[in-house]
Amino acid sequence: MRDQWSTIRLGDVLSIDNEKLGNHAVEPSVFSLSKYDGVVLASEYFDKRIASADLEGYKVLKPDEWAYSTIHIDEGSIARNRTGLTGVLSPMYTTLTWFGKDQEPGFFELLLRSPTMLETYRSNAQGTVNRRRSLPYQAFAQIQIDVPPLLEQRRIVDLIEVIDERLGATDEVARRARESANAARSELIDWTQSLRPLGEVAMIESKLVNPTLDEYRNLPHIGVDKIVSSEGTLLPLLSAEQDGVTSGKHLFDSRDVIYSKIRPELRKAAFPASSGLCSADAYPLRPCAELIPEYLLEVLLSDSFTQRSVAKSGRTKMPKINRRELFDIEIPVPALEKQHQVADFIGMLRDVGIAAHASQEALSEVRYALLTSLLSGHLEIPNSYDALLGGPHDRAR
């Protein structure tokens, strides 16, 4: 019950550490603190060294110790070191040691990154420039929070861990579906036979129209930012009016495959199978009778086509492939029966990924709503929950 909750200060469970590395014979692991992924190895996260050449002033972070970004904590940059490694962090971070004997650290990992706490950090930060406002430990330690009894904290941790495991499983399904679809394109699309210039089997028949006119403003609008890279899918669309677009857009119909001409290495292509408007930075490609749009989509997303389109794209800062260069690329055009077989199989894999992604989004919404209610005390996990675990808080910690 909420009346069993207690009020504590953050300084009651986390004490400042800030131990500096100093002189060292061997270079330690260098960490970064992501607002999304917590404490991570900087070499893996950035794929290159970003640390200073001199690490003496960097702060030591041991396993299970905590850290937060003094100037970006209100964005969620606070976490426990779960890497199992001892490393160092930039001096811009504050490092902390946990000593909350009657509290569950896993619960505080959930609480301290919650939207309510981010707002609390923001309101307690010091300074006048928004992006440079800081939260020194002295102010951090004085922040008061309401927490449930220890057993309830552990139940909350366990329940959220169960949801996170399911989220991880659905993410793995979506990842494998994407990888399988790309592998199938490489295996099933034969680039050694029946090659034809794209311009012989597809055309651009759409015209640029004014999206503010009554006959067009309510049509769905596809900007290149709404095309999911490498997947052949679209993010939720808005109408041209809702998107606030005013410059000329391509009017496409249900036969057209949309292909982004900007940065072809991103593989942005989709087959909406409906009418609408698309950005002038994309080509609405209409296949001829010898080519089905579903198969054309898979060709455009393939490794082989991407290599050819990237080789032809110009501009160094913003690569772009023009219409002539695009239509000069030769693509395999097998019999229609083979095209259907290829498109159907890869489409099935795409559907698996879409279903997994939808499940992931739905579960994420459930997690957010449930955690918000549990952290606020509006919802309480009953004592009977422990029976599901074979004993109290078996899964916690």
Protein Blocks (a to p, Z undefined) as FASTA:
>chain_A
ZZlpccddfklmoccfkiafbjafbdcddddddfklopadfklmnopafbdfblklpccd
dehiacddfklmmnopacddfkopacdddfkbccdddfbfkbcfklmmmmmmgfklmmmm
mmmpgcjblklcccdfklmmmpccddddfklmmmmmmmmmmmmmmmmmmmmmmmmmmmmm
mmmmmmmmcckgopacfklmgccfbdcddfkbmklmmpccddfklpcghklpacddddfk
lnopabdcddddfkbccddfehklnopacdehpacdddfkbccddddfkbcfklmmmmmm
pmklmmmmmmmpgcjklgcddfklmmmpccddddfklmmmmmmmmmmmmmmmmmmmmmmm
mmmmmmmmmmmmmmnopaccdfklmmmnopahklgZZ
